[in-house]
Amino acid sequence: MTAKFAGKRCFLTGAASGIGRATALKLAAEGAELFLTDRNEEGLAETVADARALGGQVSAHRALDISDNDQVSAFAADIHAANQSMDVVMNIAGISAWGTVSHLSHRHWEQMVSVNLMGPIHVIEAFVPPMVAAGRGGSLVNVSSAAGIVALPWHAAYSASKYGLRGLSEVLRFDLARHRIGVSVVVPGAVKTPLVQTVEIAGVDRDHPQVAKWVDRFGGHAVSPERAADKILAGVARNRYLIYTSSDIRALYAFKRFAWWPYSVVMRRVNVIFTRALRPPRAG
């Protein structure tokens, strides 16, 4: 990875925690020049300090909301006024909410699309055209999800955003190839990040022992952010399109593609189990 990222200008969202933080620190250790953002100002400052402690160069950082196009555009303008275009752009920031269609509010749907889909689009609009104009090639990395390739129960709103991001990535994979800009889409399964413990489950009491048990079980299958970051950087270095952070998601997606009928049967059963485990309390 050193030959791939040393000295490269890398822009990352979601750098304050989880996969974003782990990836930023690994890039810092490899000698990349970093440009970082996250809406969590305190966590972002900690990542910046830790990256610099590793000998990394953080040329710019700013706390902002990627769903706000004006904030993203302003940061991009300031970066480009003082620096050349990016070599690597990584859309890692994201939020999650689970729930059945009967319990998801309009706020859930809107937030998922605003942050998980429009956020990356804002970053792409601001940073990719300068990469194209520079003619040096590079990499665009969009973090989707297992919920962007398979039908996980209660993930309709989240999947709407993550399937959209995967579709966008597939088109750009071919659109940007002529400019030598590789496009990779990351499809993580469970990763041990704060998102696992804070995900909102519409219509469900997160403090209920049954719910807590199932969330802990989900977390028990999670990989570390550091392992996910290793997988991402190795995949980007090889210009892989789909990058898996765990083998179970690779196997599940292959099962869906090559055995649709058995996959359908299994997913119906999984949906029943999931719903029984997290069934919202009945009104009254």
N, C-alpha and C positions, 0 to 999 in steps of 0.2 A: 504493500500500500504506500510505502514511502515514495517510490518513484511516481506514483499517481497523484498524490496530494501535497507533497512538499512544495511550498512556495505558491500553491494555488489559492486564489481568492474564493472563499467559500461563504455563502450566505445561508444562514439557518434560522428557521422559525422554531418556536417551542423549546428554546435553549435553556430554560430555567429548571427543567426537571425531566425525569424519565429518559426516553430514547433521545430526545433533542440534546439534553445535557450530556449524556454518555457519548453521543456522536461528536459533539463539539470538543469534548476533552480528548477524545482519541485523535481527532484532526489536529488539535493543538500539539499533541505529543509527536505527530508526524511532520510538524513544521508547516502546517497550512496557515494562511492569513485569514482571520475570521471576522465576519460581520454578523452580529447576533441580535435576535429580538425575541421577546416574549411579553405577554401582558403582565406577568409577575415581576415587578421591578426588583424586589429583594432577591428572589431566586436568580434572576438574570445577573445581578451584580455579583452574586456568589460564584456563578459559573465563569464570569469574566475573570474574577480574581484567581480561581483555580486554574483556568486555562493559561493565564499569564505565569502562574507559579510553575507550570509545566514547561515554560519556555516558549509558549505560543504567543503569537501576535494577534491581538484583538484591535483592529483598526477602527471599528465603530460598533456601537451597541445602543439600542434604544428600546424602552418599554412601550409597547403599543398593542393595539387590537387589530389583528390582520383582517377582521371583517369590515374594518373602516378603510375604504379605499384611499381617502384623503391622507390618513396617517401613513399608510404604506407608500403612497406616491411621494410624500414629503421626505420620508427617510431615504427612499431610493434616489431622489434628486440630490440630497445632501451627500450621499455616498458617491454618486457618479460625478459630482462636482469636484471631488478630491481624489478619486481613484478611477482606474480603468474598470471595464465591465467585469462581472464575475466569471469565474471558471466553472463553479459548481453552485447550483441553487437547490436547497433542500427544504421542501415544505413538510415539516414534521408536526407542527402544532395541530391540535385537534381536541374536540370535546365529545362526550358520549352521553346518551340517555336511552334507556330501554323502556318498553311498555307496549301494551296492546293498542290497537287503533282506537279502542273505546276509552282509553285512559290518557293517551298522548294528547297534550294540548297543542294549540297552534304555535305557542311559544317554543315547544320542543322541536317541531318541524322546522320552524324558521331559524332557530339557533343552529341546528345541525347543518343546514344548507349554508347559512351565513358564514359560519366559521370553517367547516370542513370542506366546503366546495368553493364558495366565493372567496374565502381567504386565500387559498392557493391561486385562484385565478387572479386576484389582485397582485400577488407576488409575481406571477408569470407575466402579467401585463407590464409590470414595472422593470423587471430584470432580464427577461429573455430577449426582447428586441435589441437592447444594447449588445448582448452576446452575439446575436445574429450579425449585427452591423460590424462588430469587431473582427469577425471571420476567423477566430481562433479555435472554434469548436467549444466543447465543454460538456457538462452533464446537468440534467434537470432530474430531480428526485422527488416523487410525490408519495407520501405515506398514506396508503389506503388502509385496508384492514381485511381480515378473514371475512368480515361482514360485507366486503366489497366483491367477494367472489362466490360465496355460498349463502344460503338462506337461513341464517341463525335466527332462532325464535325471538320474538319481541324486539327485533332490531330494525323495524321498518323505516323509522325516521333516520337512524344512523346509516343504514344501508343505502337510503336514497342519496345521501351525500357521498358515501364511499364508493358506491357503484359509479356515480357520476364522475368522481375523480379518476377512477380506473379507466372509464371510457375516454375522458379527456386525455389521459396519459397515452392511451393506445393511438389515438389520432396524432398526437404530437410526436410520438415515436417515429412515425413516417414523415410527417411534415417537416421535422427538424433534422432528419437524417442527412439531407443535402447540405446542411450547414455544419455537419460533423458534431452535432449536439445530441448526445445519447439521452434517452429518456427511460427512467426506471420507475416502476411502481412497486412499493413495498406492501406486502400483505401480512402483517403480523397477526399471530394468534394472541394468546394471553401473554402479557408482558408485565413484570412486577413494577408497575408505576403507580403514582398516586391516583391515577384515573380509575384503577380497579376498585379502590376502597371508597371513592367518592362518586362513582357513577350514579346518576339519578335513575331510579326505577319508578316510573309513573304509576301511582295508585297502590304502591307497596310500602310498607313500613320497613325501612332498612335496618331498624334496631330489633326487629322480630328475630328470635333465635333461629327459626327455620331459614329465614333469608340470610342471616349472617353465616350460617353453616354452608349454604350453597355458594355464597360469595367467596368464602374461605376455600372451598373445594375448587372453585374456578381459579383462584390465585395459586393453589397448589400445583397447577399444571403450567404456571407461567415461567417464562425464561427471564433472565435478568436483562435490564436495559443495556448493560455492557455487551452481553452476548448478541442482542439484537443489533447493536451498533456495529459489532464486528461483521455480522452477516451483511448488513447494509453496505458498508464500505467495501467489502470484498466483492459484492455483486456489482456495485457501481464501477469499481476498478476494471471489471470484466465486461462492462456495458450490458449487463443482464437486464431483460425487460421486467420479468416478474422476480421479485426477491422475497424469499420466504425466510422468516426468522425461526421457524420450527418445522420439523418434518411432518408433524401431524396435519398441518394445514395443506402442505403439498399433497399428502395422500388423500385428504378429503376432497380437494379440488379435482384430482385425477379421478376419484370415485364418481364425482358429479359428471365429469366430461365423458367418461367411458362406460358408465353404468347408470344411466339416468333413472330407469325404473326402480332398481334397488335403492338408489340414493333417495328417491321420492318417498319410498316406504320408510326408510330410516329417519328421514327428516320429519315426517309426520309423527313418528314415535318420539323423537327427541322433543318435538314441540309439546306433545302431551306431558312428557316428564317435566319439562321446564315450567310449563303452566301450573302443574300440580305443586311444584316446589315453591313457586313465587306467586301463587294465585292471589290477586287483590282481594282484600276483605269485602264481603258483600255489604251493600248499603243497608243501613238499619240493623 
